Amino acid sequence: MSKHFDIVVVGGGPGGYVAALKAGQMGARTAIVEKSHLGGTCLNNGCIPSKAILASAELLHHFQHAADLGITLEGKVSANWTTIQARKDTILQTLRGGIKGLLSARKVTLFQGRASLSGPGQIAIEQNGATQTITAGKTILAVGSVPSRIPGWPADPNIVCTSDEALHWKTLPKKLLIVGGGVIGCEFACMMQPLGVEVTIVEMLPQLLPNMDGQVAELLTKIFKKRGIQSHIATKIESLSIAGQNAVAKLSNGTTLEADRVLVATGRKPNTAEVGLSAIGLTADRGFVRVNDRMETSVKDCYCIGDANGRCLLAHAASAQGVVAVENALGHDRSADAPVPSAVYTFPEIAAVGMTADEARAKGRPISIGFFPLSHLGKAMAVADTEGFVKVIRDREGGQLLGVHMVGHNATECIGTATALLHKKASVQDVAEMVLAHPTISESLKEAAEDALSAGLHLPPRKVLRIASAEA
C-alpha cells in the first residue's frame, strides 16, 4: 500500500534536507529519501570532512612558522593522521545525527533506500532487495553530483582517487599528483603540504582556480611555489599508467611525474543517470535537469535543486534553492536570484561574490577597480597573515557594487558582508561609508571601496591622468 505525501524530496544533501525541513516547517506532509548518509556529498565527502582536515593542516602550518611570532616550540611537532581522521569521523557522525533529529522534530518521514521515479508523482524506493512505492503531490529532486573520472585511466582507487576516497585515506601518500587546479585541487594541495606530502598540481587551463579572478589565481600560485607546491599550468596529462605501486604521468610539456597517489579533481557531474527521469517525461541536458528561477522543471509538480540542475554547484546554493522550491510548491512566489558567494578554504582563504572585472567588461559595463593589499592592514600585520588583498569592482557610471574578490585571513567570513551589500544592490559609496570595527580584516573591504572611488586614505594618492581638450 502506497503512502501519500504533499512533498517528497529525493536526496538528503544540503539542498534536500533543507527543503524537507522547510516543507515540514510550513505544515506540509513531507518525506525525504536518502540512499546513504544524510548530509550528502557536502557533509560526508566534501565540505565538512575537508574543512576538518584543513583545520589540522593549517594549525600545523602555523606551528611551523611559530618563530615568526616569537614562539619557540620544544621538540618535534608532527601530525597523527589516524587521530585527524578519527576527529573528522566524529564530526560527521555528530552532524548526521543532528540532521536526523531536525527531520524528526519537523515530522518529516525519512526513507532509507535508492529512489527512482516510476511515474507522475510516484517514487519507488529500493532497499535490501525490497521495493516500496510512495506518492507525492510535489516532487523535489535533490540528487546532487558525483566526482568526474577520466575514461581510460587506471581505476585502482588505492592509487588513482577522487575526493570521495581521498578524504578518508587510512594513510598519507609520500608524493601526491593532483589533476585539476580548481577549488578541490587547491584545497587538497594546501591540506597535504604541511602534513609532509610532496604535492604537484597539473592544470590544463591557463591559471589555478580557472573560474576566479586572475589576480587571485596569480597570488595563490606564488604562495604555493613558496611552500614547495609545484604547479604545471596550461598543461595536459598525455598519459597516466601504473608502474608497481606508483602512477606515472607524462605531461604535454615533456615532464614525467611519478607519485604514489593521484587525486583526480577535474570537476563533478550530475547524479541523474539512475533517477528514472524518463518515467515522467523529463529530459536532461548533459545530465543536468534544467529549471527556471522558481526551480520548476519542464514537468508539472516536479522541481530540481542543487548540483543536479547545473546552475551553481555549491552547497549553500542548493540549500537556498531548496527553500525557493518548497515555497513555490506550496503556492508562494519565490525566485532564486540572490547573489551566491564562493569560498576556497586554502590558507590564506579566498572568497568572491558577484562579477569579476573581465565579466563586467564582457557585459559592456564601464568599471573602476578598488584594490587594497592586506600587507597595509594593522590586523593582518598583528596576526602575521599579510598575504592577500581585497578587490572591489564598481560600475563607473551608476556607482553600483558589481563584485568583491578577497584573498586573506578569514576571507570566507568577511565575504558575507559583501554578499549582503550586493544582495541589497548597494553602491560602492555605501560600502565606503560603512563604519567597521578596528582592527579587523573586514576593514579591507571598506578600504578597497574607497580606492574604487579614488578616495582611499590608507593608500598613496592615485595619479590622475589629465587629457587636454582639443581647443587647448
C-alpha positions as CSV (number, residue, x, y, z in Angstrom):
1,M,0.0,0.0,0.0
2,S,1.5,3.4,-1.0
3,K,1.9,6.3,1.3
4,H,1.0,9.7,0.1
5,F,2.8,12.9,0.9
6,D,2.4,16.6,-0.1
7,I,6.1,16.8,-0.9
8,V,8.7,14.1,-1.4
9,V,12.3,15.1,-1.6
10,V,14.7,12.8,-3.3
11,G,18.2,13.2,-1.8
12,G,19.3,14.1,1.7
13,G,22.2,16.5,1.0
14,P,22.3,20.2,1.9
15,G,19.6,21.0,-0.7
16,G,17.4,18.1,0.0
17,Y,17.3,18.1,3.8
18,V,16.9,21.8,4.0
19,A,14.0,21.6,1.5
20,A,12.4,18.9,3.7
21,L,12.9,20.9,6.9
22,K,11.3,23.9,5.2
23,A,8.3,21.9,3.9
24,G,7.8,20.5,7.4
25,Q,8.0,23.9,8.9
26,M,5.3,25.1,6.5
27,G,3.0,22.3,7.6
28,A,3.3,20.0,4.6
29,R,3.2,16.3,5.0
30,T,6.8,15.6,3.9
31,A,9.0,12.7,3.1
32,I,12.7,12.5,2.2
33,V,14.5,9.6,0.6
34,E,18.3,9.1,1.1
35,K,20.2,6.1,-0.2
36,S,23.3,6.6,2.0
37,H,24.2,9.0,4.8
38,L,22.2,12.2,5.5
39,G,24.1,15.3,4.5
40,G,25.0,14.2,1.0
41,T,28.4,14.9,-0.5
42,C,28.9,18.1,1.4
43,L,28.7,16.5,4.8
44,N,30.2,13.1,4.0
45,N,32.7,13.5,1.2
46,G,33.1,17.3,0.7
47,C,32.8,20.5,2.6
48,I,32.8,19.2,6.2
49,P,35.5,16.5,6.2
50,S,37.8,18.6,4.1
51,K,37.5,21.6,6.4
52,A,38.1,19.3,9.4
53,I,41.3,18.0,8.0
54,L,42.3,21.5,6.7
55,A,41.9,22.8,10.3
56,S,44.6,20.3,11.4
57,A,46.8,21.2,8.5
58,E,46.5,24.9,9.0
59,L,47.3,24.6,12.7
60,L,50.4,22.6,11.8
61,H,51.3,25.2,9.2
62,H,51.2,27.9,11.9
63,F,53.3,25.8,14.3
64,Q,55.8,25.5,11.5
65,H,56.0,29.3,11.4
66,A,55.6,30.0,15.1
67,A,59.0,31.5,15.4
68,D,57.8,34.4,13.3
69,L,55.5,35.4,16.2
70,G,58.2,34.9,18.8
71,I,57.0,31.4,19.9
72,T,59.6,28.7,20.4
73,L,58.3,25.1,20.2
74,E,60.4,22.5,22.1
75,G,60.8,19.1,20.4
76,K,59.3,17.9,17.2
77,V,55.8,18.9,16.1
78,S,54.1,16.3,14.0
79,A,50.7,15.2,12.7
80,N,48.9,12.0,13.7
81,W,46.9,11.1,10.7
82,T,44.9,8.4,12.4
83,T,43.8,10.9,15.1
84,I,43.0,13.6,12.4
85,Q,40.8,11.1,10.6
86,A,39.1,9.9,13.8
87,R,38.2,13.5,14.8
88,K,36.8,14.1,11.3
89,D,34.7,11.0,11.5
90,T,33.3,12.1,14.9
91,I,32.2,15.4,13.4
92,L,30.5,13.7,10.5
93,Q,28.6,11.3,12.8
94,T,27.5,14.2,15.1
95,L,26.2,16.2,12.2
96,R,24.4,13.3,10.6
97,G,22.6,12.7,13.9
98,G,21.8,16.3,14.1
99,I,20.1,16.3,10.7
100,K,18.1,13.2,11.6
101,G,16.9,14.9,14.8
102,L,15.9,18.0,12.9
103,L,13.9,16.0,10.4
104,S,12.1,14.1,13.2
105,A,11.3,17.4,15.0
106,R,9.6,18.7,11.8
107,K,7.7,15.4,11.4
108,V,9.5,14.6,8.2
109,T,9.3,10.9,7.3
110,L,12.8,9.5,6.4
111,F,13.1,6.6,3.9
112,Q,16.5,5.0,3.6
113,G,17.0,3.5,0.2
114,R,17.6,4.2,-3.5
115,A,14.8,6.3,-5.0
116,S,13.7,6.4,-8.7
117,L,10.7,8.0,-10.4
118,S,8.3,5.3,-11.5
119,G,5.5,7.6,-12.9
120,P,4.0,11.0,-12.3
121,G,4.1,11.7,-8.6
122,Q,5.3,8.1,-7.9
123,I,8.6,7.3,-6.2
124,A,9.9,3.7,-5.9
125,I,12.3,3.1,-3.0
126,E,14.5,0.0,-3.1
127,Q,16.4,-1.2,-0.1
128,N,17.9,-4.7,0.5
129,G,16.1,-6.2,-2.5
130,A,12.7,-5.0,-1.5
131,T,10.8,-2.1,-3.2
132,Q,8.0,0.1,-1.9
133,T,6.2,3.0,-3.7
134,I,5.2,6.3,-2.2
135,T,3.3,9.1,-3.9
136,A,3.7,12.8,-3.9
137,G,1.7,15.9,-4.7
138,K,5.0,17.6,-5.5
139,T,8.4,16.1,-6.1
140,I,11.8,17.8,-5.4
141,L,14.8,16.2,-7.0
142,A,18.0,16.9,-4.9
143,V,20.2,14.1,-6.2
144,G,23.4,16.1,-6.3
145,S,26.6,15.2,-8.2
146,V,29.5,12.8,-8.2
147,P,33.2,13.3,-9.0
148,S,34.2,13.1,-12.7
149,R,36.6,10.4,-13.6
150,I,38.8,10.3,-16.7
151,P,38.0,7.4,-19.1
152,G,40.9,5.1,-19.9
153,W,42.9,6.0,-16.8
154,P,43.7,3.3,-14.2
155,A,40.8,2.6,-12.0
156,D,42.6,1.3,-8.9
157,P,41.2,3.5,-6.1
158,N,44.2,2.8,-3.9
159,I,46.3,4.8,-6.4
160,V,44.0,6.9,-8.6
161,C,41.4,8.5,-6.4
162,T,38.7,11.2,-6.3
163,S,37.9,13.3,-3.3
164,D,35.3,10.7,-2.2
165,E,38.2,8.3,-1.4
166,A,41.0,10.9,-0.5
167,L,39.1,12.4,2.4
168,H,39.0,9.0,4.1
169,W,42.5,7.7,3.4
170,K,43.9,5.5,6.0
171,T,47.5,6.5,5.3
172,L,49.1,9.6,3.7
173,P,50.9,9.4,0.4
174,K,54.5,10.5,0.1
175,K,54.1,12.1,-3.3
176,L,50.7,13.3,-4.5
177,L,49.8,14.3,-8.0
178,I,46.7,16.4,-8.2
179,V,45.0,16.5,-11.6
180,G,43.0,19.8,-11.7
181,G,43.8,23.1,-10.1
182,G,40.2,24.1,-9.2
183,V,38.8,24.5,-5.8
184,I,39.1,20.9,-4.8
185,G,42.6,20.5,-6.1
186,C,43.9,23.7,-4.4
187,E,42.3,22.9,-1.1
188,F,43.9,19.4,-1.1
189,A,47.3,20.9,-2.0
190,C,47.1,23.2,0.9
191,M,45.9,20.4,3.2
192,M,48.6,17.9,2.2
193,Q,51.7,20.0,2.1
194,P,52.0,20.9,5.8
195,L,51.5,17.2,6.6
196,G,54.7,16.3,4.8
197,V,53.3,15.3,1.4
198,E,55.2,16.3,-1.7
199,V,52.4,17.9,-3.9
200,T,52.3,18.6,-7.6
201,I,49.3,20.1,-9.4
202,V,48.6,19.8,-13.1
203,E,46.0,22.2,-14.5
204,M,45.0,22.2,-18.2
205,L,43.7,25.8,-18.2
206,P,46.0,28.9,-18.0
207,Q,45.6,29.5,-14.3
208,L,44.7,27.8,-11.0
209,L,41.1,28.4,-9.9
210,P,40.1,28.9,-13.5
211,N,36.7,30.5,-12.7
212,M,38.1,33.1,-10.3
213,D,39.7,36.5,-10.7
214,G,43.1,36.3,-12.4
215,Q,45.0,38.2,-9.6
216,V,43.6,35.8,-7.1
217,A,45.0,32.9,-9.0
218,E,48.3,34.6,-9.6
219,L,48.8,35.2,-5.9
220,L,47.8,31.7,-4.9
221,T,50.3,30.3,-7.4
222,K,53.1,32.3,-5.9
223,I,52.1,31.2,-2.4
224,F,52.1,27.6,-3.4
225,K,55.5,27.9,-5.1
226,K,57.0,29.4,-1.9
227,R,55.7,26.4,0.0
228,G,57.1,23.9,-2.4
229,I,53.9,23.0,-4.1
230,Q,54.7,22.7,-7.8
231,S,52.1,23.8,-10.3
232,H,52.1,22.9,-14.0
233,I,49.7,25.4,-15.6
234,A,48.3,25.2,-19.1
235,T,49.5,21.6,-19.2
236,K,47.7,18.4,-20.1
237,I,48.4,14.9,-18.9
238,E,49.1,12.9,-22.1
239,S,49.0,9.5,-20.3
240,L,48.7,8.0,-16.9
241,S,49.8,4.5,-16.1
242,I,50.6,2.3,-13.1
243,A,54.2,1.0,-12.6
244,G,54.4,-1.2,-9.5
245,Q,52.9,0.8,-6.6
246,N,53.3,4.2,-8.3
247,A,51.5,6.2,-11.0
248,V,53.5,7.6,-13.9
249,A,52.2,10.7,-15.7
250,K,53.5,12.1,-18.9
251,L,52.8,15.8,-19.4
252,S,52.3,17.8,-22.5
253,N,55.3,20.0,-21.5
254,G,57.6,16.9,-21.7
255,T,57.8,16.3,-18.0
256,T,57.3,12.8,-16.5
257,L,56.0,12.7,-12.9
258,E,55.8,9.8,-10.5
259,A,53.5,9.7,-7.5
260,D,52.3,7.0,-5.1
261,R,48.8,8.6,-5.3
262,V,46.8,10.6,-7.9
263,L,43.9,12.8,-6.9
264,V,41.6,13.4,-9.9
265,A,40.0,16.8,-9.2
266,T,38.6,17.6,-12.6
267,G,35.1,18.6,-11.6
268,R,31.8,16.9,-10.9
269,K,28.9,15.6,-13.0
270,P,25.2,15.4,-12.2
271,N,24.0,12.3,-10.4
272,T,20.8,11.9,-12.5
273,A,21.5,8.7,-14.6
274,E,19.5,6.3,-12.4
275,V,16.8,8.6,-11.1
276,G,14.2,7.5,-13.7
277,L,13.7,10.8,-15.4
278,S,12.2,9.2,-18.5
279,A,9.4,7.7,-16.4
280,I,7.8,11.2,-16.1
281,G,8.9,12.5,-19.4
282,L,11.8,14.6,-18.0
283,T,14.8,15.1,-20.2
284,A,18.3,16.1,-19.2
285,D,20.9,18.4,-20.8
286,R,24.3,16.7,-20.4
287,G,22.9,15.1,-17.3
288,F,21.6,18.3,-15.8
289,V,17.9,18.8,-15.2
290,R,17.3,22.4,-16.3
291,V,15.0,24.6,-14.2
292,N,13.7,28.2,-14.2
293,D,14.2,30.7,-11.3
294,R,11.4,29.0,-9.4
295,M,13.3,25.7,-9.6
296,E,10.5,24.2,-11.7
297,T,11.4,21.6,-14.3
298,S,9.6,21.1,-17.6
299,V,7.3,18.6,-15.9
300,K,4.4,19.8,-13.8
301,D,4.8,19.5,-10.0
302,C,8.5,18.4,-10.3
303,Y,11.3,20.6,-9.1
304,C,15.1,20.2,-9.2
305,I,17.6,21.8,-6.8
306,G,21.3,21.8,-6.2
307,D,24.1,20.3,-8.3
308,A,21.7,18.3,-10.5
309,N,20.3,21.4,-12.1
310,G,23.7,22.8,-13.0
311,R,23.0,26.4,-12.0
312,C,25.6,26.6,-9.2
313,L,27.4,23.6,-7.8
314,L,27.7,24.9,-4.2
315,A,26.1,23.5,-1.0
316,H,24.8,26.9,0.1
317,A,23.2,27.5,-3.3
318,A,21.5,24.1,-3.0
319,S,20.1,25.0,0.4
320,A,18.8,28.3,-0.8
321,Q,17.2,26.7,-3.9
322,G,15.6,24.1,-1.6
323,V,13.7,26.8,0.2
324,V,12.7,28.5,-3.0
325,A,11.4,25.2,-4.5
326,V,9.3,24.4,-1.4
327,E,7.7,27.9,-1.1
328,N,6.7,27.7,-4.8
329,A,5.5,24.1,-4.4
330,L,3.2,25.3,-1.6
331,G,1.7,28.2,-3.5
332,H,4.1,31.1,-2.8
333,D,6.1,33.1,-5.3
334,R,9.9,33.0,-4.9
335,S,12.8,33.3,-7.3
336,A,16.4,32.0,-6.7
337,D,18.0,35.3,-7.7
338,A,20.1,36.2,-4.7
339,P,23.9,36.5,-5.2
340,V,25.8,33.4,-4.2
341,P,29.3,33.8,-2.8
342,S,32.1,31.3,-3.4
343,A,34.7,30.2,-0.9
344,V,38.0,28.4,-1.2
345,Y,39.5,27.1,2.1
346,T,43.1,27.3,1.3
347,F,45.2,29.3,3.7
348,P,45.1,32.1,3.1
349,E,41.4,31.8,2.3
350,I,39.8,33.0,-0.9
351,A,36.2,34.3,-1.3
352,A,34.3,36.1,-4.0
353,V,30.8,37.3,-4.9
354,G,29.5,39.0,-8.0
355,M,31.3,39.7,-11.2
356,T,35.0,39.7,-11.9
357,A,36.4,42.6,-13.8
358,D,36.6,40.6,-17.0
359,E,33.0,39.5,-16.7
360,A,31.8,43.1,-16.1
361,R,33.8,44.3,-19.2
362,A,32.3,41.5,-21.3
363,K,28.8,42.8,-20.3
364,G,29.8,46.2,-21.5
365,R,29.9,47.7,-18.0
366,P,32.4,50.6,-17.6
367,I,34.2,49.9,-14.4
368,S,36.6,51.2,-11.9
369,I,38.6,48.8,-9.6
370,G,39.5,49.3,-6.0
371,F,42.4,47.4,-4.6
372,F,43.7,47.1,-1.0
373,P,46.6,44.8,0.0
374,L,46.4,43.2,3.4
375,S,50.0,44.0,3.9
376,H,48.8,47.5,4.6
377,L,46.3,46.4,7.3
378,G,47.0,46.6,11.0
379,K,45.1,43.4,11.9
380,A,46.8,41.4,9.2
381,M,50.2,42.5,10.5
382,A,49.2,41.8,14.1
383,V,48.3,38.2,13.3
384,A,51.1,37.7,10.8
385,D,48.7,36.9,7.9
386,T,49.6,39.7,5.4
387,E,49.3,37.6,2.2
388,G,46.2,38.7,0.3
389,F,44.1,41.6,-0.9
390,V,40.6,42.8,-1.5
391,K,39.4,43.9,-4.9
392,V,36.1,45.8,-5.4
393,I,34.5,46.2,-8.9
394,R,32.4,49.3,-9.3
395,D,30.2,50.4,-12.1
396,R,31.8,53.7,-13.1
397,E,28.6,55.2,-14.4
398,G,25.9,54.1,-12.0
399,G,28.2,53.6,-9.0
400,Q,26.8,50.1,-8.2
401,L,28.8,47.4,-6.4
402,L,29.4,44.7,-9.0
403,G,31.7,42.3,-7.3
404,V,34.2,41.7,-4.5
405,H,37.2,39.3,-4.5
406,M,39.2,38.6,-1.4
407,V,42.3,36.6,-0.5
408,G,43.4,36.5,3.1
409,H,42.8,35.5,6.7
410,N,39.1,34.9,7.4
411,A,38.1,35.9,3.8
412,T,35.4,33.3,3.8
413,E,33.8,35.0,6.8
414,C,34.3,38.6,5.5
415,I,32.6,37.8,2.2
416,G,29.2,37.6,4.0
417,T,29.2,41.4,4.4
418,A,29.9,41.9,0.7
419,T,27.2,39.4,-0.2
420,A,24.6,41.2,1.8
421,L,25.6,44.6,0.3
422,L,25.4,43.1,-3.2
423,H,22.0,41.5,-2.5
424,K,20.7,44.9,-1.4
425,K,22.1,46.5,-4.5
426,A,24.3,48.8,-2.5
427,S,26.5,51.4,-4.2
428,V,30.3,51.4,-3.7
429,Q,29.8,54.7,-2.0
430,D,27.5,52.9,0.6
431,V,30.3,50.4,1.2
432,A,32.9,53.2,1.6
433,E,30.7,55.0,4.2
434,M,30.3,51.9,6.4
435,V,31.9,52.0,9.9
436,L,33.7,48.7,10.5
437,A,35.4,47.6,13.7
438,H,39.1,48.2,14.1
439,P,41.3,46.3,13.9
440,T,39.7,43.7,11.7
441,I,40.3,42.0,8.3
442,S,36.9,43.2,7.2
443,E,38.2,46.8,7.2
444,S,39.9,46.0,3.9
445,L,36.5,45.9,2.2
446,K,35.9,49.5,3.1
447,E,39.4,50.4,2.1
448,A,39.1,48.8,-1.3
449,A,35.7,50.5,-1.8
450,E,37.3,53.9,-1.1
451,D,40.1,53.1,-3.6
452,A,37.4,52.3,-6.2
453,L,36.2,55.9,-5.7
454,S,39.8,57.2,-5.8
455,A,39.2,58.3,-2.2
456,G,41.4,55.9,-0.3
457,L,43.1,57.4,2.8
458,H,45.4,54.5,3.7
459,L,46.9,54.3,0.2
460,P,49.1,56.7,-1.7
461,P,47.1,59.2,-3.7
462,R,46.1,57.9,-7.2
463,K,47.7,59.6,-10.1
464,V,45.2,61.4,-12.2
465,L,45.7,61.5,-15.9
466,R,44.6,64.8,-17.4
467,I,43.9,64.9,-21.1
468,A,44.0,68.4,-22.7
469,S,40.9,69.4,-24.7
470,A,41.1,69.7,-28.5
471,E,40.7,73.5,-28.2
472,A,43.6,74.0,-25.8
